[in-house]
Every structure is written in structure tokens, then in C-alpha cells.
């Protein structure tokens, strides 16, 4: 076990990062497929956590903090857990190429000679 960091503001930010969906690879299928899922999954048997987590109340003085009530204790436990773990991997956002770059001309030529790709060509 690792000792958790007690920094509340960074703890709630880390918990949000663990609950944000990201792409995972399902290697049990052939070929492997991608699916979106959070890095932290809560088991359905954790009924008290699932019932109380959406009811957390932010502090009136500092909205980044949560009011310490009995119902907030499971969320505090989840916060301590994720602060004792490394941050989930995330891809840095990729900036689009400049508006008048050659990228768009090359992509247009590729599309003329390429067959449709599932998931890439049917995006609205």
C-alpha cells in the first residue's frame, strides 16, 4: 500500500480524471477493438457509494472542497485511493494543422484513392 496524498483539491481533480472516459483496447476480440470507459470502475455492489456520490455538496466558502458529512465518507475513501495510485494515462490534445497547410491537400488525394474506413469516414 502507498500512503495517499491528503491534498483535497488535487484529490478531487485526480478523481475526476479517473472517472473521465478514455479509449481502452479490448484484446479478447480478434482483431482488437477500442471502447470508451472510465479508468475507475465502481462495482454495482457498492450501493452506498453509488447512492451518495452524486449528492456531494461543495463548501460555501471554498467551492473546490466538499463538505465533510457522513454521506461524503465513501467519496473521501475513493479520493484517498486515487491519490495513492499513479494518474491514469491520457493522450495530450493534438492541435489541428494550420488552415492553409498542405496537409488538407494530401488528405484529399489520399481519400480519392482510399476505400472507406469504418469509424473514420462515417463521422458527422
C-alpha positions in Angstrom: 0.0 0.0 0.0 1.1 3.5 -0.7 0.3 6.5 1.5 -2.2 8.8 -0.1 -1.6 12.5 -0.5 -4.1 14.4 1.6 -4.3 17.4 -0.7 -8.0 17.8 -1.2 -8.2 20.0 -4.3 -5.7 17.8 -6.2 -7.5 14.7 -4.9 -10.9 15.8 -6.4 -9.2 16.7 -9.6 -7.5 13.3 -9.7 -10.8 11.5 -9.0 -12.4 13.4 -11.9 -9.5 12.3 -14.1 -10.1 8.7 -13.1 -13.8 9.0 -13.9 -13.3 10.6 -17.3 -13.8 8.2 -20.2 -10.9 7.3 -22.3 -10.3 4.7 -25.1 -9.3 1.2 -24.0 -8.3 -1.7 -26.1 -10.3 -5.0 -25.8 -7.7 -7.6 -26.7 -10.2 -10.5 -26.2 -11.6 -9.9 -29.7 -9.9 -10.6 -33.0 -8.9 -8.0 -34.2 -8.7 -6.0 -31.0 -11.4 -3.3 -30.7 -11.5 0.0 -28.9 -14.1 1.1 -26.4 -14.6 4.1 -24.1 -14.7 3.6 -20.4 -13.5 5.4 -17.3 -10.3 4.3 -15.6 -12.0 3.8 -12.3 -15.0 1.4 -12.3 -17.3 1.1 -9.3 -18.8 -2.3 -8.7 -22.6 -2.4 -8.6 -22.4 -3.9 -5.0 -21.0 -0.6 -3.8 -24.6 0.7 -3.4 -23.8 3.2 -0.6 -21.1 4.8 -2.7 -23.2 4.9 -5.8 -26.1 6.4 -3.9 -24.1 9.1 -2.1 -21.5 10.1 -4.6 -23.9 12.3 -6.7 -25.1 14.0 -3.6 -21.8 15.6 -2.6 -22.1 19.3 -1.6 -19.4 21.8 -2.2 -18.3 24.1 0.6 -19.9 27.5 0.8 -16.5 29.3 1.4 -14.3 27.2 -0.9 -16.3 25.6 -3.8 -13.3 23.3 -4.6 -13.8 21.5 -1.3 -16.5 19.0 -0.3 -18.5 19.4 3.0 -17.5 16.6 5.3 -20.7 14.7 6.1 -21.3 11.0 6.8 -22.6 10.6 3.2 -19.3 12.0 1.9 -17.1 9.4 3.6 -17.2 6.9 0.7 -16.2 9.6 -1.7 -13.3 10.6 0.6 -12.2 7.0 0.5 -12.2 7.0 -3.3 -10.3 10.2 -3.3 -7.7 8.7 -0.9 -7.5 5.6 -3.2 -6.8 7.5 -6.4 -4.3 9.8 -4.7 -2.3 6.7 -3.8 -2.2 5.5 -7.4 -0.4 6.9 -10.4 -2.5 9.2 -12.6 -4.4 7.4 -15.4 -2.7 7.7 -18.8 -4.2 10.3 -21.2 -3.3 11.4 -24.6 -2.3 15.1 -25.0 -4.7 17.0 -27.2 -3.4 17.3 -30.8 -3.8 20.7 -32.4 -5.2 20.6 -35.9 -2.9 21.6 -38.8 -2.9 25.2 -39.9 -5.8 26.2 -42.1 -3.8 26.6 -45.4 -1.2 23.9 -44.9 -0.5 21.1 -47.4 -2.0 18.6 -45.0 -5.5 19.1 -46.3 -4.5 18.7 -50.0 -2.6 15.5 -49.3 -5.5 14.1 -47.2 -7.9 14.9 -50.1 -5.7 13.0 -52.6 -5.5 10.1 -50.2 -9.2 10.0 -49.8 -9.8 9.8 -53.5 -7.7 6.6 -53.8 -8.6 5.0 -50.4 -11.6 2.8 -49.6 -14.0 4.0 -46.8 -12.7 3.3 -43.3 -15.2 2.3 -40.6 -15.2 4.8 -37.8 -13.2 7.4 -39.7 -15.4 8.2 -42.7 -18.8 8.0 -41.1 -18.2 10.7 -38.5 -20.7 13.6 -38.8 
